[in-house]
Amino acid sequence: MPGASQLRDHRAVSPHRSPSVLVVGAGEAGLAAALRLRSAGIRVRLVADQGRASYLPGTVDVMLGEAGATRFQQRLALDGIEVVAAPAEAVSGSGVRIDGSWVAADAVVAAPGLILEPGSVGPNGRGVGCWDIATAREVPALIAGVAKGVVAVVIASLPYRCPPAPYGLAMRLAQRARSRGAGVRVVLTTPEPHPLAALGSAPGDFLLAASARAGVEIRLSFSPDLQALRHGQVMAADGRPLAADLALVVPSHRPSPLLEELAGPGPLVPVGAGFESAEPGLFVIGDAAATPYPRAAGAATASGAAAAETVLVRLGLAPVSALPSPQLDCYVGHGSGRFSRLRLRYPDGPPPEGRPEVEVSGPSEELRTEFASGFRHWRQLRRGR
Ligand SMILES: Cc1cc2nc3c(=O)[nH]c(=O)nc-3n(C[C@H](O)[C@H](O)[C@H](O)COP(=O)(O)OP(=O)(O)OC[C@H]3O[C@@H](n4cnc5c(N)ncnc54)[C@H](O)[C@@H]3O)c2cc1C
């Protein structure tokens, strides 16, 4: 990170100027951090590629052709926060490089999410890696091209964003094929021996039973051979084949290039209790941070608020306070407009000491309405309300 030591000099906050913080990424985590810092009177600059925010929970709707991508990618309009509509090229504890120049700040909060591994599926049209709004766009045409046969939803590796969501995608696909009388079988493969194993047995039992009712076949402990996948073939590393006419692949996730040097052996960046990384002054939050929680919006929002709180303590603008543990709500579509909700709370603190309290609700049509209200909330958020 060139310039890091030189920039550190700018960090001593003079009593005559208001402190400034740069936040990179306008996902759930970055927005939560930026809004909390704004409310404390900090000068916040939010670096957001193209000046837009994306709503990832809309990804499955786009894959199924039930909503357009533009619905879930909207321009930021935030009162009191300067939006820098450009990609961050590098980050340090005291600044961000944008368009070749280092911009200094008293602290930097990096929330770039995770990157989908490119090329994890071959270009022969039988498979596609799709787990964000941009990649979801090409899926409806591919699904429409399979009148009969097998559509596979393939989880390439762990961790991935929103653990129950691929099950929702598979159930909605199977339910749709059933209602159209199409001869399409839906198979979901996961490397896990039991779905969502880290959360205990109940969520996985629920997903297995619901998938069976929807007509989805589940292949457990199926770690796909990533080489074969690159050539459009679905095959487990142990040699088990799966003849699929189309593979919708949740690709392996890797760290943002901004954080590559800080990431652990997997895609996540180790952080301390206040989300500070090994680079002093650089906070890493959201999906990119190595926390014991699933990659979900509730965890991202809580990490944004917690990092902002830590920054305020460092700048002498807030007293030290306990950081709240998150509540995570993941919504799973079952088809025919019915959704269920997996709610996780951590009353005894974070794992591994604290066990999650898991509440499964639904499926019901009311939960679809609740899911939709999450989208309305995000639209307010990207307007800074
Ligand atoms: C299919 C799917 C369904 C989901 N459903 C749910 C759900 O029901 N419930 C739930 O709680 N969670 C759900 N999630 C997970 C949730 O969306 C993520 O956990 C959350 O969005 C993570 O927030 P984040 O801010 O860390 O990252 P992101 O939301 O990925 O945001 C990162 C932002 O940073 C930007 N960025 C990246 N690099 C740069 C750069 N160099 N410069 C500037 N900007 C940059 C990106 O463009 C992006 O806008 C789902 C995710 C997916 C994929």
The ligand as a Gaussian input file, in Angstrom:
#p B3LYP/6-31G(d) Opt

LIG

0 1
 C      -28.941000     -14.071000      -3.637000
 C      -28.729000     -13.372000      -2.337000
 C      -29.805000     -13.279000      -1.438000
 C      -29.625000     -12.699000      -0.192000
 N      -30.678000     -12.649000       0.673000
 C      -30.503000     -12.149000       1.917000
 C      -31.575000     -12.136000       2.873000
 O      -32.704000     -12.562000       2.629000
 N      -31.298000     -11.660000       4.103000
 C      -30.062000     -11.187000       4.444000
 O      -29.874000     -10.759000       5.585000
 N      -29.032000     -11.184000       3.563000
 C      -29.224000     -11.650000       2.319000
 N      -28.175000     -11.656000       1.431000
 C      -26.834000     -11.252000       1.884000
 C      -26.670000      -9.750000       1.964000
 O      -27.161000      -9.143000       0.809000
 C      -25.193000      -9.448000       2.157000
 O      -24.755000     -10.110000       3.333000
 C      -24.961000      -7.932000       2.324000
 O      -25.367000      -7.271000       1.152000
 C      -23.502000      -7.653000       2.602000
 O      -23.297000      -6.280000       2.629000
 P      -21.878000      -5.630000       2.302000
 O      -22.095000      -4.162000       2.459000
 O      -20.831000      -6.287000       3.089000
 O      -21.564000      -6.010000       0.796000
 P      -22.334000      -5.700000      -0.557000
 O      -23.792000      -5.615000      -0.344000
 O      -21.817000      -6.697000      -1.526000
 O      -21.844000      -4.241000      -0.969000
 C      -20.526000      -3.956000      -1.349000
 C      -20.547000      -2.701000      -2.215000
 O      -19.215000      -2.244000      -2.403000
 C      -19.037000      -1.874000      -3.751000
 N      -17.605000      -1.953000      -4.077000
 C      -16.850000      -3.075000      -4.182000
 N      -15.592000      -2.753000      -4.487000
 C      -15.541000      -1.403000      -4.566000
 C      -14.500000      -0.478000      -4.866000
 N      -13.254000      -0.873000      -5.152000
 N      -14.796000       0.846000      -4.863000
 C      -16.060000       1.265000      -4.591000
 N      -17.095000       0.440000      -4.309000
 C      -16.820000      -0.871000      -4.302000
 C      -19.879000      -2.876000      -4.514000
 O      -20.195000      -2.393000      -5.804000
 C      -21.111000      -2.962000      -3.602000
 O      -22.059000      -1.970000      -3.912000
 C      -28.341000     -12.176000       0.139000
 C      -27.290000     -12.210000      -0.773000
 C      -27.479000     -12.799000      -2.016000
 C      -26.343000     -12.837000      -2.991000

